[in-house]
Amino acid sequence: MTENKQPKWVKWVMRGLITIIVSAGLLGGCSYINRKLGVSDDNVLEEMAERFIQSETGLDIDLSHESPE
């Protein structure tokens, strides 16, 4: 049997990358559905992510690529 001897930080980084990729896919899917239904493009998850990024980095960004904000 082979043991997985990766450092803990590698697992942490991989989980982070997977989380970011899945979140981006979900947010992109929400944006597409909102556009098709004619609903506002700022959803709750997106706003929470924007607030988190701003609190952690100080950058005021908008994750809606088609939003005028």
C-alpha positions as CSV (number, residue, x, y, z in Angstrom):
1,M,0.0,0.0,0.0
2,T,1.2,3.5,-0.8
3,E,0.8,6.2,1.7
4,N,0.0,9.8,0.7
5,K,2.8,11.8,2.1
6,Q,1.8,15.3,0.8
7,P,2.2,18.2,3.2
8,K,-0.9,19.5,4.8
9,W,-0.7,22.8,3.0
10,V,-0.9,21.0,-0.4
11,K,-4.3,19.6,0.6
12,W,-5.4,23.0,1.9
13,V,-4.4,24.7,-1.3
14,M,-6.2,22.0,-3.4
15,R,-9.4,22.4,-1.4
16,G,-9.2,26.1,-1.8
17,L,-8.8,25.9,-5.6
18,I,-11.6,23.4,-5.9
19,T,-13.8,25.6,-3.8
20,I,-13.0,28.6,-5.9
21,I,-13.7,26.7,-9.2
22,V,-17.0,25.3,-7.9
23,S,-18.1,28.7,-6.6
24,A,-17.2,30.4,-9.9
25,G,-19.2,27.8,-11.7
26,L,-22.2,28.3,-9.4
27,L,-22.1,32.1,-9.7
28,G,-21.7,31.9,-13.4
29,G,-24.7,29.6,-13.6
30,C,-26.8,31.9,-11.4
31,S,-25.8,34.8,-13.6
32,Y,-26.9,33.0,-16.7
33,I,-30.2,31.9,-15.2
34,N,-30.9,35.4,-13.9
35,R,-30.2,36.9,-17.4
36,K,-32.6,34.4,-19.0
37,L,-35.3,35.1,-16.5
38,G,-34.8,38.9,-16.6
39,V,-34.0,39.1,-12.9
40,S,-31.4,41.3,-11.2
41,D,-27.9,39.9,-11.6
42,D,-26.7,40.6,-8.0
43,N,-27.5,37.4,-6.0
44,V,-26.9,36.8,-2.3
45,L,-23.9,34.5,-2.8
46,E,-22.2,37.0,-5.1
47,E,-22.8,39.9,-2.7
48,M,-21.4,37.8,0.2
49,A,-18.3,36.9,-1.8
50,E,-17.8,40.5,-2.8
51,R,-18.0,41.6,0.9
52,F,-15.6,38.9,2.0
53,I,-13.1,39.8,-0.7
54,Q,-13.4,43.5,0.3
55,S,-12.9,42.7,4.0
56,E,-9.9,40.5,3.4
57,T,-8.1,42.4,0.6
58,G,-9.6,45.9,0.7
59,L,-10.4,45.6,-3.0
60,D,-13.9,46.7,-4.0
61,I,-14.8,44.4,-6.9
62,D,-18.0,43.4,-8.7
63,L,-18.2,39.7,-9.6
64,S,-21.0,40.3,-12.1
65,H,-19.2,40.7,-15.4
66,E,-22.1,42.4,-17.1
67,S,-23.1,44.6,-14.1
68,P,-22.7,48.4,-14.5
69,E,-21.4,48.7,-10.9
